[in-house]
Amino acid sequence: MTKNIVIIGGGIIGLSSAYFLSKEGHQVTVIDKGDITSGASFVNAGYITPSHIIPLASPGMIAKGIRMMFNSASPFYMKPRLDIDFLKWSWFFHKSSTLAKVEKAIPVIKEINLISRELFSDIKNSGDLGDFQLERKGLLMLYKTEASYLHEKQVAERVHFEGLEVSELNKSELQKLEPNVNIDAEGAIHYECDGHTTPTEIMPKLLNYLKTQGVVIKTNEEVLDIKTASGNIKKVNTDKNIYQPDEVVLAAGSWSGELSKKLNLKLSLQGGKGYRINVERNTGISIPAILMEAKMAVTPMNGFTRFAGTMEFSGNNNIVRKERVLAIAKGAHSFYPELEINSVEIESAKTGLRPVSPDGLPYIGKSTSIKNLTIATGHAMMGWSLGPATGKLVSELINDKKTSMDIAAFSPERLF
């Protein structure tokens, strides 16, 4: 049965949901308060990362956050503030940061990442979006110290145990793999299972494809209220229109928590700000890397190399903190000593807010109190990687089909 579906949010999660729902013949409208040219879906590292099996909420992370709380240049920064939602989120984060919860999270994070990796390939092979960068060169975890190596070796052993491809490289092997750039690192863990893309290439292509398929895209339109009756959403009121959908998908990224309050739902979520610098000249870098001590990502994209990173909890804002951008430039130079990121590149840095759940797992599922609401948000640093899988799962839920995987761990109501 064809349904009239409103998707709130035009990031990678919202557009991926629109992609799979339109394939099922539904009439889809995407509403976004921006113009769908910026934000986390455009400034991320473009990774497809089955190797990222450890959630953000892991033992020791709160202690790190407290240590770094008063250093706004640190890679993991939590701005001290008396905000009840942030304090509740911090408490849930603390409760989730246990070995037992991490162990439960690992298999489901791996499974949804593998589903998404295959869906990226399916989308490319379909020709729907035309050609776009999708490479499987893996991900290098570059390290300078023994401590970083030993930490990552433990993760690598678990990744190997989970059946994913990973290897170790010494300094000379690393140089052979990356012969066109001087790398100041002692070696690397190479997660061969990972891939990468150019988000600023895929997002416009996806948007254009959806328009050709009859998906209605409403930009610069803000949802002001959502009216319910008898356990269903009846109206979505924006600053420009009133919609009366059969189904609603809440995929508004870091703003999903605020919108959920309009529905009297509890959805613990914080915006985790990330930054990126694009270098549009030849760097010689050909394989994506995470610079471990600098805690930042490097990706060779179509036409430029992207340097990205940091996790900043300071509320939902687009303020670019210069000290954080400079920390990324400094971190890049420390691993690639012949590379100097110049002042123009630094001034052109952009930021985006990732929606972060307290336990590091996304919220994907139907609401139990509002029958025609599906929630898809909270993906933290895995939003890009998990976009297609989430879109597919949303489509399956709305079509009452068996989901591609067990999504009980992603229940939007799991923390309450």
Buried (B, 14 or more C-beta within 10 A) or exposed (E): EEBEBBBBBBBBBBBBBBBBBBBBEBBBBBBBBBEBEBBBBBBBBBBBBBBBBBBBBBEEBBEEBEEBBEEBBBBBBBBEEEEEBBEBBBEBBBBBBBEEBBEBBBBBBBBBBBBBBBBBBEBBEEEBBEEBBBBBBBBBBBBBEEEBBEBBBEBBEBBBEBEBBBEBBEEEBBBEBBEEBEBBBBBBBBBBBBBBBBBBBBBBBBBEBBEEEEBBBBBEBEBEEBBBEEEBBEEBBBEEEEBEBBBBBBBBBBBBBBBBEBBEBEBBBBBBBBBBBBBEEEBBBBBBBBBBBBBBBBBBBBEBBBBBBBBBBBBBEEEEBEEBBBBBBEBBBBBBEEBEBEEEBBEBBBBBBBBBBBBBBBBBBBBEEBEBBBBBBBBBBBBBBBBBBBBBBBBBBBBEEEBBBEBEBBBBBBBE
